[in-house]
Amino acid sequence: MNDQPAYPLPCPEADSRFTYGLLIDIADQLQEHGYPRPIAARDLVALQQALFGFLYATEHNAPR
């Protein structure tokens, strides 16, 4: 097992992988694991922001 974290990644100008489809796939997985499906716009925006914060380094989560 590697102790080096894979995330966060450097924040790109654009990333074609970060799509609405990815968001829906994650919403599907949440539902499959017994969580309520996020369907309200507010829930989807919050999920998208949380995912972005996990994936990409920002001024708030950049490794030191």
C-alpha positions, 0 to 999 in steps of 0.5 A: 500500500502506498502512503502517498495520496493520489488526490487532490490533483492540480486544478486544471483550466478544464477537465473533460472528465468532470461532467454531469455524467460523472455526477449522475454516476456518483448519485447512482452509486449513492443510491445503490449503497442505500443513501437517498438519491440526490435529485434536488438542484441544491443537492446536485450542486453540493455533490458537484462542489464536494467532488470538485473539492476532493479531486482538485487542489484549491487554495483551501485544500492544496497539500503543504 
